[in-house]
Amino acid sequence: MGDTVAHPAMFSPIILDVAAELLSNRVHSGALVLDPFAGTGRVHQLDHYRTIGLEIEPEWAELHSATMVGDATELPLADAVVDAVVTSPTYGNRMADHHEARDGSYRRTYRHALGRPLTRGNSGSLQWGDRYRDLHEHAWSEVRRVLRPSGFLLLNVKDHQRCGRRAEVCVWHLAVLDRLGFTLTATVEVNTNGFRYGANRAVRYPEMLFFVAASPTPGSRASRW
């Protein structure tokens, strides 16, 4: 299925290419790969793997049969059943703006792409701050729970400019993963075109891909899969 509903932050082809290369050296063919922030489901374009997507917005989830509607902070999976997670969470930048423009000006936000207010619990509504950090810490705890002891998380994330300073989103995510028992094994910097709109369009930071290894996770939740 194609991306027939607008989404402002889909995996770009270059990110998917790098992700596929990183996976090929570490994750066996036929492994179960999860994207808990699936969007339009481009994770399913990764060849040689069984893929599951979880997406909170029904319009985006229904674009692929292997994506289900759900919340990344409450994964409907048993403990230690996933071989790898490949995902790109929201960055907490201006794409989380809620303003409904009526002046014809350009807006590249989750709210405008979907054409309605976002579902409660969608991280795309959260600017960089405590609520953003709390939601994603819960999401990474769930990822740790469902990954096998030998599993991996491939994280695509990016810093942004806020109030004249760099918001160190990448550092924060890595610190949380470190506390949860993950080990960073590879880092890849990918320079993409970025957005050419907005007050901070001249300040661009690279897309980052972090490959981290999981440690054993506790828990006993039953699986729906």
HELIX and SHEET records of a PDB file:
HELIX    1   1 PRO A   13  SER A   24  1                                  12    
HELIX    2   2 ARG A   42  GLN A   45  5                                   4    
HELIX    3   3 PRO A   58  ALA A   61  1                                   4    
HELIX    4   4 ARG A   94  ALA A   96  5                                   3    
HELIX    5   5 TYR A  110  LEU A  114  1                                   5    
HELIX    6   6 SER A  123  SER A  125  5                                   3    
HELIX    7   7 ASP A  130  VAL A  146  1                                  17    
HELIX    8   8 VAL A  169  ARG A  179  1                                  11    
SHEET    1   A 7 THR A  67  VAL A  69  0                                        
SHEET    2   A 7 ARG A  50  GLU A  55  1                                        
SHEET    3   A 7 LEU A  32  ASP A  35  1                                        
SHEET    4   A 7 VAL A  82  THR A  87  1                                        
SHEET    5   A 7 LEU A 147  VAL A 157  1                                        
SHEET    6   A 7 GLU A 207  ALA A 213 -1                                        
SHEET    7   A 7 THR A 183  VAL A 190 -1                                        
SHEET    1   B 2 HIS A 160  ARG A 162  0                                        
SHEET    2   B 2 ARG A 165  ALA A 167 -1                                        
END                                                                             
